[in-house]
Amino acid sequence: MTIADGHKASQCLSEEVSSRLLADLAEVVGQGGLLTGEDVKARNPGVFMDEISARAIVRPRTTQEVSRILKLCNDAGQPVVVHGGMSGWVRATQTKPEDIAISMELMDAIESIDPENRTAVVEAGVILESFEEALESHGLTFPLDLGGRGSCQLGGNASTNAGGMRVIRYGMMREQVLGLEVVLADGRVISAMNNMIKNNTGYDLKQLFIGSEGSLGIITKLVLRLRERPVSSNTALVCADRFEQIAKLLRFMDGRLGGLLSAFELVDNSFYSVNTLVGRHNPPLPADKPFYAIIETLGSDQERDTDLFESVLMAGSEEGLFSDAILARSEREREGIWAIREDLENVVRDFQPFYAFDVSLPVGDMEEYMQRVTATLKKQWPDGKIAFLGHVGDGNLHVAIGAGGAEDREAVERCVYEPLRNYGGSVSAEHGIGLEKKPWLEISRSAPELGLMSEIKTLLDPNMILNRGKIFDSAVGSGAR
Ligand SMILES: Cc1cc2nc3c(=O)[nH]c(=O)nc-3n(C[C@H](O)[C@H](O)[C@H](O)COP(=O)(O)OP(=O)(O)OC[C@H]3O[C@@H](n4cnc5c(N)ncnc54)[C@H](O)[C@@H]3O)c2cc1C
């Protein structure tokens, strides 16, 4: 039987096996663990998605339950979609009516924190923010930090290889994970719970599952690397007339701050203006410059670090790397500056229909790219709105657009994605591919790469039950798309 035949078989069989499978699943997770009907519809559908439509949502409590669930579904050819905190932006958790969702929300135990080794063992459903709170009393931190912190799960962070605000200092999720436990499509449990930073004993299997968006296995546990908790922080907002200044300032600050630089975020005038309109956030600097950047350091000695931060900023000013700057003098002021960057509600409201993009390209090409995308968009929709922001220190730009109508989605996407070919850029810096970016994946991945991805998928999930149709359409011998 070919894989394509297998797909058809599972769809035909699904009604026939459905009730038996649901009864078997209920036996595995207990009555409270299986949601159907209205209970499914009442759930959070995720970002940019309507009501959930799925045969059922299964909520395992242990790795063994995940294993039994997957074995039952694999044997029945039942497609499943893993649900983490549902904060992803690329519709990777979207289900079809015939799918079963597996929610990791009940696997939320922090099993151990080892201050000496600076590691923790957690279940996949632990919420990022709760984990960070639990580390405080140990004087440790988990440095991944992103706007979805209150809902995203550590398993979801690993599955999407999440980035966020502090990548410039600590790296993405890939660099925070030391070990994993994962359940394969056929129910096999692979325990790779390494707890050392150095371990060169053959293939680093965990990396295969990190960033694979639930398409190769379900992550059930993680060993995470922890860092010393910073006790000092300094935050400044600067503005500049030219992007070139911002790019130079990034290198200047990083080079002189001796490893303390922890965030360097761009906000362009369009985004800054939307969020600092009267009645929204107070503008720490007037909204009259094309570019703004939030610069933050984290360290261990407030007085010493503040002195260094201020002197480096002063030197940057003398070099003409920005026009004006304001330093946060209290936690309230710091939060006020970050709110301008993190609040997306106003832009979603004002930019309609709203499109959000997350791309990466070399910092040196960013200005030309922004000009090119803006010109192409305005040519087609002169009244269209566009804003750029993002983790510029990591070569990561978020693009917010309000242009055209609902039928113009593809044309708007083309404006943003096509120019990336010129710079060897990526259509997804940190959000993943899911369904949202699937049609554009070939801009960033070659045909041989896609072919190999397809072979890996086929090896680990021959019945294609895990997040079927996400990232790419895998079929044996198709070369991936
Ligand atoms: C306001 C806001 C700001 C954000 N900012 C950032 C940012 O700066 N940087 C960034 O990278 N992201 C950001 N995000 C996106 C999002 O928070 C991340 O992608 C996050 O890592 C998703 O985690 P989740 O638990 O919500 O996963 P979900 O959205 O539930 O799932 C995402 C994918 O992972 C899979 N998955 C989930 N759990 C598992 C598991 N245990 N095993 C296998 N597969 C699994 C799902 O099937 C899906 O494919 C932001 C989101 C919001 C709402």
The ligand as a Gaussian input file, in Angstrom:
#p B3LYP/6-31G(d) Opt

LIG

0 1
 C        1.629000      37.818000      21.772000
 C        2.497000      36.743000      21.193000
 C        3.834000      37.011000      20.955000
 C        4.660000      36.021000      20.423000
 N        5.987000      36.303000      20.250000
 C        6.818000      35.334000      19.808000
 C        8.211000      35.579000      19.686000
 O        8.705000      36.661000      19.968000
 N        8.986000      34.572000      19.244000
 C        8.483000      33.342000      18.915000
 O        9.246000      32.444000      18.531000
 N        7.159000      33.095000      18.998000
 C        6.320000      34.044000      19.434000
 N        4.974000      33.794000      19.541000
 C        4.437000      32.528000      19.017000
 C        4.275000      31.375000      20.015000
 O        4.149000      31.832000      21.330000
 C        5.424000      30.366000      19.882000
 O        5.443000      29.811000      18.595000
 C        5.338000      29.237000      20.934000
 O        6.579000      28.556000      20.964000
 C        4.223000      28.232000      20.660000
 O        4.057000      27.411000      21.797000
 P        2.629000      26.752000      22.140000
 O        2.790000      25.894000      23.326000
 O        1.592000      27.791000      22.205000
 O        2.429000      25.829000      20.862000
 P        1.135000      25.645000      19.954000
 O        0.769000      26.928000      19.313000
 O        0.076000      24.944000      20.710000
 O        1.737000      24.648000      18.849000
 C        2.723000      25.056000      17.960000
 C        3.238000      23.838000      17.183000
 O        3.928000      22.952000      18.056000
 C        3.289000      21.675000      18.097000
 N        3.376000      21.206000      19.474000
 C        2.930000      21.821000      20.596000
 N        3.269000      21.103000      21.677000
 C        3.928000      20.004000      21.231000
 C        4.544000      18.880000      21.867000
 N        4.551000      18.726000      23.200000
 N        5.129000      17.944000      21.084000
 C        5.148000      18.071000      19.742000
 N        4.587000      19.106000      19.093000
 C        3.986000      20.065000      19.835000
 C        1.897000      21.914000      17.579000
 O        1.346000      20.759000      16.976000
 C        2.140000      23.013000      16.550000
 O        2.632000      22.439000      15.379000
 C        4.130000      34.750000      20.090000
 C        2.775000      34.488000      20.327000
 C        1.972000      35.458000      20.890000
 C        0.528000      35.123000      21.163000

